[in-house]
Amino acid sequence: MGGFIEGEIYFHNKRIDNGLDRMDRQKIQMVFQDPDASLNPRMKIVDIIGEPLRNLLNITKKTEIRRRVLKLLNVVSLKPEHIDRFPHEFSGGQKQRIIIARALACDPELIILDEPTSALDVSVQAQILNLLESLQKKYNLAYVFITHDLSVVHHIGHRVIVMYLGKFIEQGTIEDVFYNSKHPYTKSLLSARPAVNKEDKQHKIILEGEIPSPSNPPAGCMFNPRCFEIKHPKKCHEEFPARVDISDSHSVWCWNYPEE
């Protein structure tokens, strides 16, 4: 059906797309886009960060919760006196640090971050990205980082998946996708990046037409109405391409490959 993506999600070789059990909920945590919407304004920080400790780890002793929350505040560079304050007393960057501390409370292995810096000022974005990088190294965390900001992808990413209307179109390492892109949509995205110096300047690709509705996508490759590199019109308009492996680390979903 148009607009619905089928697939399976595995964590530790166990399928989880039909729901998470208690252990999965401990080991998989989220950091959301809007810090304000992610925090209950009526709860103190000790209760916000302590919530997963109570609900997932069954820790009920208040002194133990406070001890752990104080430790988590220190990990994200917040002060002990912040523990009994309310969310409205913090800046956007501080609120995002609180949310990161909450995500760390149950010692997760995987954190899913949905545009975690897009609502923040540029200078604060850099601080949060640096914090996330240091936490990843310190706790050996895996991140699934969802963002539209190419500079953020380049800064923090290791492997990249490019999507169009909810489907994978290219995946690979940072080097594969940023410096050897294959899919026309990926090329158009990268061409729109601001040039830092003259050597970085390249021809900008202006896509024509409107983005189709995800609930009613075009037949075939969903990018075909806007594609500027169509080599196989019949295939492009009738069937979504299968994955083509460019190398061991780099794949593309495009009828232009393998190249003739």
QUIPE-V83250 format. One record per pair of residues at least 4 apart in sequence whose ideal C-beta (glycine too) atoms are under 6 Angstrom apart, sorted by the first residue. I is the first residue (numbers start at 1). J is the second residue. Records with the same first field share a line. If there is no record, write none. Layout:
# QUIPE-V83250
I=J, J
This chain:
# QUIPE-V83250
2=216, 217
3=214, 215
5=166
8=15, 17
9=16, 17
10=15
11=16
16=20, 24
20=24, 25
24=28
25=56
26=56, 106
27=108, 109
28=110
29=103, 108, 111
30=112
31=99, 100, 103, 113, 116
32=38, 114
33=114, 115, 118
34=119
35=92, 95, 96
38=99
39=48, 87
41=87
43=47, 48
44=84
45=82, 83, 85, 98
46=50, 69, 83
49=69, 72, 101, 102, 105
50=65, 69
51=55
52=56, 105, 106
53=57, 59, 65, 68, 105
56=106
59=64, 65
69=83
70=80
72=101, 104
73=78
76=97, 100, 101
78=82, 97
85=89
90=94, 95
92=120
93=120, 124
96=128
103=111
110=142
111=141, 143
112=144
113=143, 145
114=146
115=147
117=125, 128
120=124, 125
129=155, 156
135=139
136=141
147=152
150=193
153=157, 160
157=174
159=173
160=177
161=168, 171
162=169, 170, 186
163=168
164=169, 185, 223
165=214, 217, 222
166=214
169=183, 185, 253
170=183, 186, 252
171=251
172=176, 177, 249, 250
173=249
174=178
175=179
176=180, 249, 250
177=181
181=186, 187, 190
182=252
183=252, 254
184=227, 228, 229
185=223
188=205, 207
191=202, 204, 205
195=200, 201
196=200
207=226
209=225, 226
212=217, 218
217=222
218=222, 225
220=224, 236, 237, 238, 239
221=236, 240, 241
223=227
224=236, 237
230=236
231=256
232=236, 255
235=239, 255
236=255
241=253, 254, 255
243=251, 253
244=252, 257
245=251
246=250
252=257
